Amino acid sequence: MPSFAEPPFKQFQDLNDNTIISGESTIQDFESRVKVIKTEHGDLFVYAVESNDENAKTYKIVIGPIEIDITIDLKNLTIIIEVYANIPFVGKVQIAKTVGNLRDGVTLTMGYPPFIGGSLTLKLDGKNVVLGYSFDALGFHCEGSKVIITLH
């Protein structure tokens, strides 16, 4: 059965049972979790993912075709990093995974030849978590260093 949404998704009516749901709070919640960082290669997106563990923070970071999932243990600053690439006609592919400590910094090599190759570094600078990146992806070179989050 068809449904109608009122722009910009302020309410939704399902024609099956006439239920009206407000979508505005959901959109505002999503927007409050996304941080957009300008780079010379385009935007870098950092999305805070809800966690059931109050001692851990989880984030998704997207820069170009690269998606980085990180989980940080706030007590001992252990970090789990999983890196994925969105490859045309292939889809999402895991290209790197590691565990380390933010105090020491963590560098990993990633690759899915011939589409993507390079490295990422995550380290702590004071209370700032810094992402350093240098990679070639789908014919483009991306390189830089950005503060992605601040730990409290």
C-alpha positions in Angstrom: 0.0 0.0 0.0 1.4 3.5 -0.8 2.5 6.0 1.8 3.0 9.8 1.7 5.8 11.8 3.3 5.4 15.5 3.8 8.6 17.4 3.0 11.0 17.7 4.7 9.9 14.5 6.4 8.0 16.2 9.1 5.4 13.6 9.2 4.6 10.3 7.5 1.2 8.7 7.0 0.9 5.0 6.3 -2.2 4.4 4.3 -2.7 0.9 5.7 -3.6 2.0 9.2 -3.4 5.8 9.0 -0.4 6.0 11.5 1.3 9.3 11.5 4.9 9.3 12.6 7.1 12.4 13.1 10.5 12.1 11.5 11.9 15.4 12.5 13.4 14.3 15.8 15.0 11.3 14.0 16.7 13.6 11.4 17.8 16.1 14.1 19.3 13.2 16.1 21.2 12.0 13.1 22.5 15.5 12.3 23.7 16.0 15.9 25.8 12.9 15.5 27.5 13.8 12.2 30.6 16.1 12.1 31.7 17.3 8.6 35.3 18.3 8.2 36.5 20.1 5.1 39.6 18.8 3.3 41.2 19.7 0.1 39.9 16.5 -1.4 36.3 16.9 -0.3 34.4 16.4 2.9 35.4 13.9 5.7 32.4 12.7 7.7 32.6 11.5 11.3 29.5 9.8 12.7 29.1 8.9 16.4 27.5 5.5 16.7 25.5 4.6 19.8 27.2 2.3 22.2 25.8 0.3 25.1 29.2 0.5 26.9 29.8 3.8 28.7 33.5 3.2 28.7 33.7 2.9 24.9 33.1 5.3 21.9 32.4 4.0 18.4 32.6 6.1 15.2 32.3 5.7 11.5 34.6 7.9 9.4 34.1 8.3 5.7 36.6 10.0 3.4 36.0 9.3 -0.3 35.5 5.6 -0.9 37.1 4.7 2.4 35.0 3.9 5.5 36.8 3.6 8.8 35.1 2.0 11.8 36.8 2.7 15.1 36.0 1.8 18.7 38.0 3.4 21.5 38.1 2.0 25.0 38.2 5.2 27.1 39.8 3.7 30.1 43.0 2.3 28.5 42.8 4.0 25.1 42.8 0.8 23.2 41.5 1.3 19.7 40.0 -1.2 17.2 40.2 -0.1 13.6 38.4 -1.7 10.6 38.8 -0.1 7.2 36.5 -0.8 4.3 36.5 0.4 0.6 33.5 0.9 -1.5 34.6 -0.5 -4.9 32.4 0.1 -8.0 30.8 -3.2 -9.2 32.3 -5.0 -6.2 30.7 -3.3 -3.2 32.0 -2.8 0.3 35.2 -4.8 1.0 37.3 -4.9 4.2 40.8 -3.8 3.3 42.5 -3.6 6.8 41.9 -4.3 10.5 44.1 -3.8 13.6 44.1 -3.2 17.3 46.5 -0.8 19.1 46.8 2.0 21.6 46.1 5.6 20.8 48.9 6.8 23.2 51.4 5.1 21.0 49.6 5.8 17.7 48.4 3.1 15.3 49.5 3.0 11.6 48.1 0.5 9.2 48.6 -0.3 5.5 45.5 -0.8 3.5 44.9 -2.0 0.0 42.7 -3.6 -2.6 44.9 -3.5 -5.8 44.5 -2.0 -8.3 41.7 0.2 -6.8 43.0 1.4 -3.4 46.3 1.5 -1.6 47.9 3.6 1.1 48.1 4.0 4.9 46.2 5.5 7.8 47.4 6.6 11.2 45.3 7.3 14.3 47.0 8.9 17.3 46.3 11.0 20.4 47.4 14.6 20.5 46.4 15.9 24.0 42.7 15.0 24.0 42.4 15.1 20.2 42.2 12.0 18.1 44.1 12.8 14.9 43.6 10.8 11.6 46.5 10.9 9.2 45.9 9.5 5.8 47.7 9.0 2.5 46.0 6.8 -0.1 45.3 6.4 -3.8 41.8 5.5 -4.6 40.1 5.0 -8.0 42.7 7.2 -9.7 42.7 10.0 -7.0 45.4 10.8 -4.4 44.2 11.9 -0.9 46.6 13.0 1.8 46.2 15.0 5.0 45.8 15.0 8.8 42.7 16.1 10.6 41.4 16.1 14.2 38.4 13.9 14.0 37.2 13.8 17.7 38.1 15.1 21.1 38.0 12.7 24.0 36.5 14.0 27.3 
